[in-house]
Amino acid sequence: MKRLFLAILLLTPLVPCPAQQSSGTLAGFLAKQGLGGAKLERRAGNHLFVPVSINNRRAALMIDTGSPNTVIDANSVNTFGLTVDKTDSNVGGLFGRTWERFGTSKVKSIAMGNCTVTNVPVAIADFSSFNRDRSGPATGSHISDSKSAAHINGLLGADEMLKFGMIVDCTRQMLYVNPNGRSPAVSQGLASYLGSRGFTRVPMRLNANHHFDVEGAMNGHSTRFIVDTGSANTLIDTQVAVKSGTDVTALAGYGADGAGGLVEGVNRTAVKDLAIGNFKLANAEVVVAHVSKDILLSNSAAESNAGVLGEEYLSSNFAVIEVGGMALYLRHPDSR
């Protein structure tokens, strides 16, 4: 069973970095805008990782737009020489919160590609439930197959991405960093560049939980989706699926959160019409489970969502997540 991952939770200044050169490509366009790049790897059931050096120790961080903050595995604390302070905040994810409490610390440096981020406040959580030897299935002819991964050292969260105007190219497997932070000029230029290449722009926002979400619909029923590269699968809450007219059959297996290790019964079903903004997906296969109300924000009509848009549809639809400009770009595989 693929693992479904979402973390909950902190920040930094950046050392300027030379941009990657590649004429005529997105990399080349962003290089001209002064952004640096880091190559991503696809591992562990279709998750994206960036190879890094944390306090001069080799490591790998999962790219997780579904986590508000950067988190380090508790089992890697000694490796990186971190001092941990306790907090009263419980570790939580898609399926609720656990007894475990987050810790906090500060990382002196995280180097990725040709960029270095310094003095990074991080959360500390135990990823033991996620760190089991496994191999990922093939992910499609247009993207690299997943590699096995014996250990996750942590995840790179949304606050760092937002602070430095990061851009995640899910299919081409690149992470871009702006040493000058968010730039309206870069955002406008990117919108024009991708628009001319057939991409649909979907505005993102930060919801009350500090998660990126986008407008959407299921079988014509309006809702929102959290944009979550940390989840291998698109996961919809059971009650939301039923209300939208999606058939939910018997239990098909079990899914587990990475942080906290909570397990929930899940099923797979197809949504006849799934919309992400103005981008349409027909007969989209999704995972269905009971999602925590803390994640769904179901008590607020303006904030409520259906669940998460996961990495399988982000990668298969050439997703470019422009955090600085708060936009998700999607293009169908058969588009030209």
N, C-alpha and C positions, 0 to 999 in steps of 0.2 A: 504493500500500500504506500503510495506517495505520502510524504509527511506534509502537513499544512502548517505554515509557520507565520506567526505574527507576534511581534514583541511590543511592549508598551514603554516609552520613556523619554542629552543634556548639552558642549560647544567649542570656537578657535580662531587665530590669524594664520595666514598662509604665506609660505615662502614663494615668491614669483618663480614661474617655471616656463621654459621654452616650449613653444607649441609644436605638436606633431605635424609634419608636412605630408600632404597627400593631395596632389592637384586634382580638381574635378570631383572630389568626393565631399561628404559631410565633414570628414576629418580636415580636409583642405580648407573648406569654407570656415570652419571654426578656428583653425590655425590662424587665418588672416584676422580673426576677431581677437586674437591674443589668448585663446584658451589652450591649456595643456591637456594631454590625454593619457589614459591608462587602459591597457588591454584587459578585458575581462575574460574569465574562464567559466564554462558551463559545467557544473558539477552536481552531484547528489540529487538526482531526480529533477533536473531542469532548473536549478537555482544558479544565479549569477554570482561569481566571486571575483574580488579584486585581490591579486597578490600584493602584499604590503610588507613593509618593515615597521614593526612597532617597537619603539625604544631600541632600535638597531637589532631586533630579532625578527627573523622571517616568519610570516604568518599569512593568513587569508581571512578576509572579511566578506560576509554575504552582503550583497547590495539589497537593502530592504527599505523601500519607500513606505512600507506599512508600519515601520517603527519610527516614532517621533524622534528618538535619540539613538546615538551610537552606544552599543552594548558590548562588553567584553565577557567571555566565558570565565566563570569563577575558577575553572581548572587551569586557566592560562595566566592567572594573576602572578604567580611566582615566576613564571617564565619571563614576563615583562617587567618584573620588579615593581609592582604596583602596591601602594598602601590603600587599604579599603576602609571606608567609613560606613557604618550601618545606617539604614533609613527605616521608616515605618511604612514604606510603600510596598504592597504585595505584588509579586510577579503575576502577570496576567496575559491573556491572549484571546484568541477567537472563542474559546470555550469557557472562559471565566478566569477567576483569580485563584491562586493557590496559597498555601501557608508560607511559602518562601518569600523572604523580603529582599528587595533590591539593595545592593551596596552602591557606593559611588567612589570614584577615584579620578585621577587626572593622568593622561598619557602625555609624555613630553613631546613625542613626535610620531606621526604616522606618515610614512613615505609610500607613495603609489605612483607608478609610472615615473614621469619626470616632475612630480609635484610633492611637496612636503607640507603637511598640516601640523601645527605645533600647539602645545598646551591645550589638549583636548579633554574637557570633562566627559566622563563616560559613566554609564551604569554598569553594574556587575550582576550577572545572573548565571545560574547553573544550566548549561546546555547538554548535560549528560544524556538526556533522553533523545537528543538529536544526533549525538556523536556516536553512532554505531556504524560499523563497516557496512557499506551498501554500494550498489552500482545503479546508475540511472539508466532508464530505457532510452532508446533512440528518440530524438525529438523532431525529426523531419529532415527532408532533403536540403532545405534552404538554410538550416542552422546546424551548428555543430552538435554532435551527440554528447550526452552528459558523461562526465568522468566520475569514477568513484572518489569519495573523499572520506578519509579516516577521522578528520577532526575539523570542527569549525571553531575558530578563535574568537568569533564575535560577529557583529554586523555593523555596517555603516548605515546610519539612520538619517531621517529626513531633515533634522535641524542643520546638520553639517552640509547637506546637499543644498539647502535653501540659502545658507549664509554665503556660500561660494558659487551660487548660480550654476550648480552642476547640471549636466545633461547626460541621461542614460540612454544609449542606443541599445535596445534589448536584443535585436536580431544580429546586428553587426558586432555586438559584444564589446562596446567601448564606453568608458566613463570620461567625461570632459569636465574640467575644472577651470573656473575663471578666477585668477589671482586677485582681480579687482572687485570681486563680488558680483551681485546681481546687476545686470545692465539692460535698460530698456532698448538700447540700440541693438544689442545682440539678439534680444527677443524678437524685435521687429524684423531684423534681417533673417532670422531663422524661420519665422512664419512665412515670409515671402519665398525663401529657398525651398522649404518643404511643400508649400502650397503649389508651387510650380511643378512639383514632381508627384502630384496626385494624392498628397496626404490630407486627411481631414483633421482639423484642429478642434480639440475638445477642451474648453476651459476647466481648470482645476481650482479648488479652493482648499483651505484648511478648515476642517470642521471643529467642533467643540473639544474633541479628543486630540486635536493636533494631528489628524490623519488627512492625507490628501484624498479628496473625493471628487467625483464627476457626476453630472446629471445623466440619467439613462432611463430605460423602460424595459419591462418584461411583458411581452404580449400586450403592449399598449398601456400597461399600468406604470405610471411615472414613479421613479425611485431614484436612488443614488447608489454609486458603487465606490468603495475604497480602492484606490490604485495601489496594488501590493505586489511588488516584485519579490517579496519574501515568501509568498505563497505559491507553491508549484501549480496549484489548481485554482480556478475560479470557483468560489464557494458561496452558495446562496442559503440564507436561513430557511428552514423548513416551512414555517408559517407564511413567510413572504412568497415562497414558491407556490404554495397551495392557493393563496389569495390571487395570484396572477394567472391561475388556470393551468399551472404546470403539474402534470401527474407525478406523484411521489410514491414509489412502490416500496417493497420490503427492504429491510436492512441489507446492505451489500458488503459492508466491511467496517473498518474503524480508522479514524484519522487522529493524529496527535499533534498538539502544539509543540514547537521546539523548546521554548522557555516555559518551565513549569511542568511540561509533560502531561497535561490533561488529555484524556482520550474521550472521543465522542463517536457514537455510531453514525455512519454516513451512507449515502446512496448516490448513485449517478443517474442523471436524467437529462432530457433534452428540452431546452426552452425554444419554442417555435420561433419567436421573434425577440431577439435580445438587441437592445440599442445602447450604445455608449455615445452620448451626445447625438450627433447626426450620423454616426457610423453604425451600420447595421450588420448583425450576424444572424444568419438563419440556422435554425435547428442546432443551436449551440449546446454541446454537451457540458454539463456542469456537475459539481459535487453539491449535494444537499445535506445539511446537518442543522442541529439546533445551535445557533450562534448566540453568544452572550449579549444580553441587553446593553451592557456597558459598551460594546462595540457597535451595536445597531443604533444606539441612541433613539430607540423606538418611542420614547415618551415625548419627543419633539417632532412635529410634522416637518419643520424646516430643516432639521438636522438628520432625520432618520435615513438609513440606508438599507440595502438588501443583503449586503455582504461584501466580498472582495472580488475584484477583477484580478486574476492571477497571471502568473508568468506564461502559462501555455498560450493564452490568447494575445498577450502582449508581444511575445516573440514571434508567433505565427502571423501577426499582422503588422510587423515592422515598426513596433512602437518606439517612438522617441519621446522620452519624458523630460520636458524642459522645466526644471524646478524653479529657476530664476524667474521665468515668465509665467509660471503657474499654468502650464498647458501640456496636454497629452496629444501627440500626433499619431494617427493610425492610417495604414494603407493596406488594402486587400492584397494578398499574394499575387493575384492575377492582374493587378493594376499595372499600367505602364506610364 
